[in-house]
């Protein structure tokens, strides 16, 4: 049988995007073709997320739609990959009979085998977790572009009480540092201009004693024209060495995503977050002293079990003290299998929604005020292409992860670095005028810790 067309839909975080590229690489290596047109697909794979309940509900809704396509094409193979596959394999196979294969994050190497099994009329199931699988030798399939995600480690050992990741992605294991650096080199040769190093907790990266700061430094030295970002950091493991490394290398972005989750020490303890707010605020202050102009974003969960309004106000207080550039804010969502699932979810939906709206409104005001401070500032921008709203404007990002929009210039193309003077700003976007094209990272800057 000739190899068929594979269509992959990706849901959830950037790590799922990186995993979809690994899946595509594995399947292309054995002769499958990747298609961006679902109507041409012989195999449809949904790479899923289980972090919140609404993410799973989206997948169930999508499976309902795809069932209609499958009825018109009985030979179509439909598979669910990723965290939801591992967590809900029985429900997906036995109750949602439309699914032909269910494959968890550590069994992607066996996908060609599972697809063959599905074509033979049987269900393909592979959901075992691994303590060693990193897909280190797999070359991800990426279309040409500007930015790329690189998974540097898999799994998590923190066991936050609200999080399913240790149960769906397994325990922590890090990729070989040299293989990651080689991947950055390959991306450089293809013209990529930004890489983001991914892990559930990149701060705990460890390749035989080489830590995440060592990895960042090695990645930064590959090509000074490539910006290097990373996510996500855990406050417990954010080291001084890492902060000094960011300050030392000009193409390591001055942007740290540092989830706080709650401003209440009592709630943090219930979440098993292993730090206090006092420690967290000390980290913020230290980073701002070591890395001039560093920007911060965060994650916040509102309405965690037993959260009182006083706990909520403590979160508000932290937001006002830190003044994040941006935040991802969510209502608590019970996830079966976690410790928090066994806690009494005693905060009403009405209370959760009210508190969430309060912190969203506060963050929008803070983001607006922070951006107003950039009036007349000259920002270095990596051009990503036309703006979303008009081809008369170009858009890009600063190394602090702020979106900048400015008028089109015939001399400026996607992938160029330009200097832009900021003229006005909203809470989400900076607007400015082009000053000049530049080479922003000509040489290494030496700092001592």
Secondary structure, DSSP 8 states (H G I E B T S, - for coil): ----EEEEEE-SSHHHHHHHHHHHHHHHHTT-EE-S-GGG-SEEEEEE--SSHHHHHHHHHHHHHHHHHHHH-TT-EEEEEEHHHHHSHHIIIIISTT--EEE-TT-GGGHHHHHHHHHTTS-EEE----SS---TT------S-SEEEEE-EE--S---TT--HHHHT-S-EE--HHHHHHHHHHHHHTT--EEEEE-TTGGG-EETTEEHHHHHHHHHHH-TTSEEEEE-B-GGG--HHHHHHHHH-TTB-SEEEB--B-S-HHHHHHHT----HHHHHHHHHHHHHHSTT-EEEEEEEES-TT--HHHHHHHHHHHHHH--SEEEEEE----TTSGGGGS---S-HHHHHHHHHHHHHHHHHHHHHHHHTTTT-EEEEEEEEE-SS-TTEEEEE-TT--EEEEE--TT--TT-EEEEEEEEE-SSEEEEEEEEE-----S------
